[in-house]
Amino acid sequence: TMQVAAAVPFRNSAMHFCLKPRKGGAALSDEILRVGVDNFSRHERVRTSLYFGSDLELRYHLRGRGIPTDTMPVDEDGNLLEDILNSWFYKHRDERNK
């Protein structure tokens, strides 16, 4: 699986995992991510952040890291904003087809 990740043609400067705490869900998610992160190289591990919280708390965490949240395809309530999502897909599809 790590060979597949290494073959993907993009540069990864940071990974931010945003998880909502759910009864019993945080422990399972934490364990799954721990196993996955253990397989990362040291270079990847130091650039990985894990956040737990509500949608609003997660937005504040990301804003604090300089990540703009107004262009994300979800609103504060976690609802999918299809217009933003579709424009992102069309933009990147058009860039790939050039």
N, CA and C atoms as a LAMMPS dump frame, in Angstrom:
ITEM: TIMESTEP
0
ITEM: NUMBER OF ATOMS
294
ITEM: BOX BOUNDS ff ff ff
-5.0000000000000000e+02 5.0000000000000000e+02
-5.0000000000000000e+02 5.0000000000000000e+02
-5.0000000000000000e+02 5.0000000000000000e+02
ITEM: ATOMS id mol type element x y z
1 1 1 N 0.822 -1.207 0
2 1 2 C 0 0 0
3 1 3 C 0.859 1.262 0
4 2 1 N 1.984 1.229 0.669
5 2 2 C 2.849 2.403 0.688
6 2 3 C 3.482 2.626 -0.684
7 3 1 N 3.67 1.55 -1.463
8 3 2 C 4.205 1.698 -2.81
9 3 3 C 3.209 2.436 -3.689
10 4 1 N 1.924 2.172 -3.495
11 4 2 C 0.892 2.873 -4.258
12 4 3 C 0.912 4.348 -3.901
13 5 1 N 1.004 4.661 -2.607
14 5 2 C 1.034 6.056 -2.171
15 5 3 C 2.254 6.782 -2.728
16 6 1 N 3.378 6.097 -2.816
17 6 2 C 4.59 6.719 -3.353
18 6 3 C 4.486 6.96 -4.851
19 7 1 N 3.65 6.186 -5.543
20 7 2 C 3.522 6.317 -6.99
21 7 3 C 2.527 7.394 -7.414
22 8 1 N 1.724 7.897 -6.473
23 8 2 C 0.725 8.916 -6.809
24 8 3 C 1.454 10.212 -7.153
25 9 1 N 1.09 10.841 -8.285
26 9 2 C 1.852 11.995 -8.775
27 9 3 C 1.454 13.328 -8.13
28 10 1 N 1.611 13.448 -6.82
29 10 2 C 1.413 14.741 -6.176
30 10 3 C 2.355 14.851 -4.986
31 11 1 N 2.642 16.071 -4.623
32 11 2 C 3.543 16.328 -3.498
33 11 3 C 2.699 16.568 -2.26
34 12 1 N 2.96 15.845 -1.223
35 12 2 C 2.206 15.962 0.009
36 12 3 C 3.039 16.748 1.022
37 13 1 N 2.604 17.965 1.348
38 13 2 C 3.363 18.76 2.311
39 13 3 C 2.844 18.588 3.726
40 14 1 N 1.582 18.188 3.901
41 14 2 C 1.017 17.952 5.232
42 14 3 C -0.264 17.143 5.095
43 15 1 N -0.592 16.418 6.155
44 15 2 C -1.845 15.672 6.198
45 15 3 C -2.568 16.055 7.478
46 16 1 N -3.816 16.454 7.331
47 16 2 C -4.636 16.831 8.478
48 16 3 C -5.846 15.909 8.502
49 17 1 N -5.921 15.065 9.523
50 17 2 C -7.057 14.167 9.697
51 17 3 C -8.017 14.821 10.675
52 18 1 N -9.24 15.076 10.24
53 18 2 C -10.262 15.705 11.066
54 18 3 C -11.355 14.692 11.348
55 19 1 N -11.535 14.352 12.616
56 19 2 C -12.5 13.329 13
57 19 3 C -13.479 13.877 14.019
58 20 1 N -14.718 13.477 13.876
59 20 2 C -15.742 13.858 14.839
60 20 3 C -15.786 12.802 15.937
61 21 1 N -15.777 13.233 17.185
62 21 2 C -15.875 12.229 18.26
63 21 3 C -17.272 11.623 18.31
64 22 1 N -17.327 10.318 18.261
65 22 2 C -18.589 9.593 18.375
66 22 3 C -18.398 8.513 19.423
67 23 1 N -19.466 8.118 20.02
68 23 2 C -19.382 7.109 21.072
69 23 3 C -18.72 5.842 20.523
70 24 1 N -17.556 5.515 21.035
71 24 2 C -16.818 4.346 20.578
72 24 3 C -16.074 4.56 19.277
73 25 1 N -16.419 5.605 18.523
74 25 2 C -15.81 5.837 17.221
75 25 3 C -14.401 6.389 17.306
76 26 1 N -14.138 7.215 18.317
77 26 2 C -12.812 7.826 18.419
78 26 3 C -11.747 6.771 18.688
79 27 1 N -12.046 5.814 19.545
80 27 2 C -11.062 4.788 19.864
81 27 3 C -10.736 3.951 18.632
82 28 1 N -11.749 3.562 17.873
83 28 2 C -11.519 2.768 16.666
84 28 3 C -10.763 3.582 15.631
85 29 1 N -11.192 4.819 15.403
86 29 2 C -10.511 5.672 14.425
87 29 3 C -9.067 5.918 14.832
88 30 1 N -8.85 6.156 16.117
89 30 2 C -7.503 6.399 16.61
90 30 3 C -6.61 5.185 16.369
91 31 1 N -7.13 4.01 16.621
92 31 2 C -6.343 2.788 16.421
93 31 3 C -6.027 2.565 14.943
94 32 1 N -7.013 2.776 14.083
95 32 2 C -6.793 2.607 12.64
96 32 3 C -5.742 3.603 12.15
97 33 1 N -5.861 4.862 12.569
98 33 2 C -4.881 5.865 12.151
99 33 3 C -3.504 5.587 12.726
100 34 1 N -3.446 5.107 13.972
101 34 2 C -2.15 4.806 14.579
102 34 3 C -1.417 3.747 13.776
103 35 1 N -2.132 2.701 13.386
104 35 2 C -1.52 1.643 12.578
105 35 3 C -1.062 2.215 11.238
106 36 1 N -1.901 3.046 10.626
107 36 2 C -1.528 3.654 9.349
108 36 3 C -0.349 4.592 9.466
109 37 1 N -0.362 5.443 10.494
110 37 2 C 0.716 6.419 10.673
111 37 3 C 2.021 5.722 11.023
112 38 1 N 1.962 4.603 11.725
113 38 2 C 3.185 3.858 12.033
114 38 3 C 3.91 3.402 10.776
115 39 1 N 3.18 3.26 9.675
116 39 2 C 3.798 2.839 8.419
117 39 3 C 4.363 4.01 7.615
118 40 1 N 4.099 5.23 8.073
119 40 2 C 4.64 6.406 7.386
120 40 3 C 6.124 6.534 7.657
121 41 1 N 6.802 7.18 6.751
122 41 2 C 8.205 7.496 7.002
123 41 3 C 8.274 8.606 8.049
124 42 1 N 9.443 8.839 8.612
125 42 2 C 9.599 9.905 9.613
126 42 3 C 9.219 11.251 9.006
127 43 1 N 9.605 11.466 7.782
128 43 2 C 9.277 12.704 7.061
129 43 3 C 7.767 12.923 7.006
130 44 1 N 7.008 11.865 6.761
131 44 2 C 5.546 11.973 6.696
132 44 3 C 4.918 12.131 8.076
133 45 1 N 5.465 11.434 9.077
134 45 2 C 4.889 11.497 10.43
135 45 3 C 4.957 12.888 11.025
136 46 1 N 6.038 13.62 10.811
137 46 2 C 6.151 14.954 11.41
138 46 3 C 5.239 15.954 10.72
139 47 1 N 4.7 15.612 9.577
140 47 2 C 3.788 16.498 8.845
141 47 3 C 2.323 16.051 8.949
142 48 1 N 2.044 15.176 9.891
143 48 2 C 0.704 14.644 10.061
144 48 3 C 0.084 15.198 11.338
145 49 1 N -1.139 15.714 11.219
146 49 2 C -1.866 16.225 12.385
147 49 3 C -3.215 15.524 12.469
148 50 1 N -3.644 15.249 13.686
149 50 2 C -4.896 14.565 13.941
150 50 3 C -5.74 15.435 14.857
151 51 1 N -6.963 15.739 14.426
152 51 2 C -7.863 16.6 15.2
153 51 3 C -9.162 15.866 15.467
154 52 1 N -9.691 16.055 16.679
155 52 2 C -11.013 15.555 17.047
156 52 3 C -11.853 16.753 17.445
157 53 1 N -13.112 16.792 17.026
158 53 2 C -13.999 17.86 17.444
159 53 3 C -15.215 17.979 16.547
160 54 1 N -16.053 18.952 16.867
161 54 2 C -17.226 19.231 16.04
162 54 3 C -16.759 19.882 14.738
163 55 1 N -17.673 20.044 13.803
164 55 2 C -17.31 20.674 12.53
165 55 3 C -16.729 22.063 12.751
166 56 1 N -17.324 22.826 13.649
167 56 2 C -16.841 24.18 13.921
168 56 3 C -15.451 24.149 14.571
169 57 1 N -15.242 23.243 15.525
170 57 2 C -13.928 23.127 16.16
171 57 3 C -12.858 22.716 15.151
172 58 1 N -13.216 21.817 14.246
173 58 2 C -12.253 21.383 13.235
174 58 3 C -11.896 22.52 12.296
175 59 1 N -12.877 23.356 11.955
176 59 2 C -12.596 24.53 11.112
177 59 3 C -11.625 25.467 11.816
178 60 1 N -11.807 25.684 13.126
179 60 2 C -10.897 26.549 13.879
180 60 3 C -9.487 25.969 13.909
181 61 1 N -9.367 24.647 14.073
182 61 2 C -8.045 24.01 14.045
183 61 3 C -7.36 24.253 12.704
184 62 1 N -8.104 24.047 11.614
185 62 2 C -7.521 24.209 10.285
186 62 3 C -7.178 25.666 9.995
187 63 1 N -8.053 26.586 10.397
188 63 2 C -7.745 28.011 10.208
189 63 3 C -6.478 28.396 10.949
190 64 1 N -6.304 27.837 12.139
191 64 2 C -5.094 28.108 12.925
192 64 3 C -3.829 27.638 12.236
193 65 1 N -3.945 26.676 11.352
194 65 2 C -2.809 26.178 10.565
195 65 3 C -2.676 26.896 9.22
196 66 1 N -3.543 27.904 8.992
197 66 2 C -3.467 28.672 7.755
198 66 3 C -4.209 28.053 6.59
199 67 1 N -5.088 27.099 6.852
200 67 2 C -5.841 26.433 5.794
201 67 3 C -7.181 27.152 5.643
202 68 1 N -7.48 27.718 4.471
203 68 2 C -8.755 28.424 4.302
204 68 3 C -9.923 27.441 4.319
205 69 1 N -10.903 27.73 5.143
206 69 2 C -12.04 26.811 5.275
207 69 3 C -13.245 27.246 4.464
208 70 1 N -13.208 28.445 3.892
209 70 2 C -14.365 28.915 3.127
210 70 3 C -14.505 28.224 1.778
211 71 1 N -13.476 27.542 1.313
212 71 2 C -13.55 26.839 0.037
213 71 3 C -13.745 25.337 0.209
214 72 1 N -13.937 24.887 1.437
215 72 2 C -14.148 23.46 1.677
216 72 3 C -15.569 23.075 1.283
217 73 1 N -15.756 21.861 0.795
218 73 2 C -17.074 21.461 0.293
219 73 3 C -18.064 21.032 1.373
220 74 1 N -17.87 21.478 2.621
221 74 2 C -18.833 21.221 3.699
222 74 3 C -19.064 22.509 4.47
223 75 1 N -20.283 22.669 5.018
224 75 2 C -20.568 23.845 5.829
225 75 3 C -20.314 23.54 7.304
226 76 1 N -20.633 24.504 8.188
227 76 2 C -20.369 24.337 9.615
228 76 3 C -21.145 23.182 10.233
229 77 1 N -22.249 22.785 9.6
230 77 2 C -23.062 21.693 10.119
231 77 3 C -22.664 20.341 9.538
232 78 1 N -21.669 20.315 8.651
233 78 2 C -21.221 19.07 8.047
234 78 3 C -21.971 18.681 6.794
235 79 1 N -22.829 19.572 6.292
236 79 2 C -23.579 19.282 5.066
237 79 3 C -22.702 19.505 3.843
238 80 1 N -22.834 18.648 2.873
239 80 2 C -22.041 18.728 1.646
240 80 3 C -22.519 19.888 0.782
241 81 1 N -21.59 20.73 0.35
242 81 2 C -21.882 21.842 -0.554
243 81 3 C -21.48 21.4 -1.953
244 82 1 N -22.452 20.91 -2.7
245 82 2 C -22.159 20.298 -3.992
246 82 3 C -21.605 21.279 -5.011
247 83 1 N -21.984 22.558 -4.939
248 83 2 C -21.473 23.51 -5.924
249 83 3 C -19.961 23.691 -5.788
250 84 1 N -19.473 23.77 -4.567
251 84 2 C -18.022 23.903 -4.357
252 84 3 C -17.321 22.616 -4.747
253 85 1 N -17.888 21.487 -4.372
254 85 2 C -17.289 20.193 -4.698
255 85 3 C -17.221 19.984 -6.207
256 86 1 N -18.319 20.276 -6.904
257 86 2 C -18.338 20.099 -8.356
258 86 3 C -17.372 21.034 -9.052
259 87 1 N -17.268 22.284 -8.605
260 87 2 C -16.329 23.211 -9.248
261 87 3 C -14.897 22.735 -9.048
262 88 1 N -14.592 22.147 -7.885
263 88 2 C -13.25 21.622 -7.631
264 88 3 C -12.97 20.457 -8.587
265 89 1 N -13.93 19.531 -8.719
266 89 2 C -13.737 18.401 -9.628
267 89 3 C -13.549 18.864 -11.069
268 90 1 N -14.38 19.785 -11.524
269 90 2 C -14.277 20.269 -12.906
270 90 3 C -12.951 20.986 -13.141
271 91 1 N -12.514 21.782 -12.175
272 91 2 C -11.251 22.504 -12.315
273 91 3 C -10.086 21.528 -12.475
274 92 1 N -10.029 20.525 -11.596
275 92 2 C -8.915 19.58 -11.646
276 92 3 C -9.027 18.611 -12.824
277 93 1 N -10.232 18.31 -13.239
278 93 2 C -10.402 17.461 -14.423
279 93 3 C -9.888 18.202 -15.659
280 94 1 N -10.242 19.503 -15.768
281 94 2 C -9.791 20.291 -16.907
282 94 3 C -8.284 20.461 -16.922
283 95 1 N -7.679 20.6 -15.732
284 95 2 C -6.216 20.73 -15.668
285 95 3 C -5.532 19.442 -16.113
286 96 1 N -6.113 18.309 -15.775
287 96 2 C -5.524 17.022 -16.168
288 96 3 C -5.639 16.786 -17.657
289 97 1 N -6.676 17.33 -18.282
290 97 2 C -6.907 17.096 -19.708
291 97 3 C -6.161 18.069 -20.618
292 98 1 N -5.391 18.976 -20.052
293 98 2 C -4.644 19.947 -20.892
294 98 3 C -3.449 19.302 -21.52
